[in-house]
Amino acid sequence: MIGEFSFFGMYFPWLMITSLVAIFATRLLSKLLARVGFYRHVWHPPLFDIAMFCVVLGICITVFNLCRSFLS
């Protein structure tokens, strides 16, 4: 996952882009789980949200690496 993404001459690291995607996906997943009532069974919701963000970030990095390897 080394490299940058160029956007109008500004370079952004891939980790920043995948983190933004992971934050957005985690927020959506968290709202869905709250609506379903899943957080009633969770001991520490903020800790669960951080762990869920780490898992989603790992999935995003893996998917982006697979997409980049297929495109090159």
C-alpha positions in Angstrom: 0.0 0.0 0.0 2.8 2.4 -0.9 2.0 5.3 -3.1 -0.1 8.3 -3.5 -3.2 9.3 -5.3 -3.0 12.5 -7.4 -6.0 14.8 -7.4 -5.5 18.0 -9.3 -1.8 18.1 -8.5 -2.3 17.3 -4.8 -1.0 14.0 -3.5 -3.0 12.0 -0.9 -1.7 8.8 0.7 -3.8 5.7 0.0 -4.2 5.1 3.7 -6.0 8.4 4.1 -8.4 7.6 1.2 -9.1 4.1 2.6 -9.6 5.5 6.1 -12.2 8.0 4.8 -14.0 5.2 3.1 -13.8 3.0 6.2 -15.1 5.9 8.4 -18.1 6.4 6.1 -18.8 2.6 6.0 -18.4 2.3 9.7 -20.8 5.1 10.4 -23.4 3.6 8.1 -23.0 0.2 9.7 -23.2 1.7 13.2 -26.5 3.5 12.4 -27.9 0.2 10.9 -26.9 -1.7 14.0 -28.4 0.9 16.3 -31.6 0.9 14.4 -31.8 -2.9 14.7 -31.1 -2.8 18.4 -27.8 -4.6 18.3 -26.1 -2.2 20.8 -28.3 -3.4 23.6 -26.2 -6.6 23.6 -22.8 -4.7 23.4 -21.0 -4.0 26.7 -19.0 -0.9 25.5 -20.4 0.6 22.3 -17.5 3.1 21.7 -15.0 0.3 22.0 -17.0 -1.9 19.7 -17.2 1.0 17.2 -13.4 1.4 17.2 -12.9 -2.4 16.7 -15.5 -2.3 13.9 -13.6 0.6 12.3 -10.3 -1.4 12.4 -12.0 -4.4 10.8 -13.6 -2.3 8.1 -10.3 -0.5 7.4 -8.6 -3.9 7.0 -11.3 -5.0 4.5 -11.0 -1.7 2.6 -7.2 -2.0 2.3 -7.5 -5.6 1.1 -10.1 -4.7 -1.5 -8.2 -1.7 -2.7 -5.0 -3.7 -3.0 -6.8 -6.5 -4.9 -8.3 -3.9 -7.3 -4.9 -2.2 -7.8 -3.3 -5.5 -8.6 -5.9 -6.5 -11.1 -5.7 -3.1 -12.8 -1.9 -3.2 -13.2 
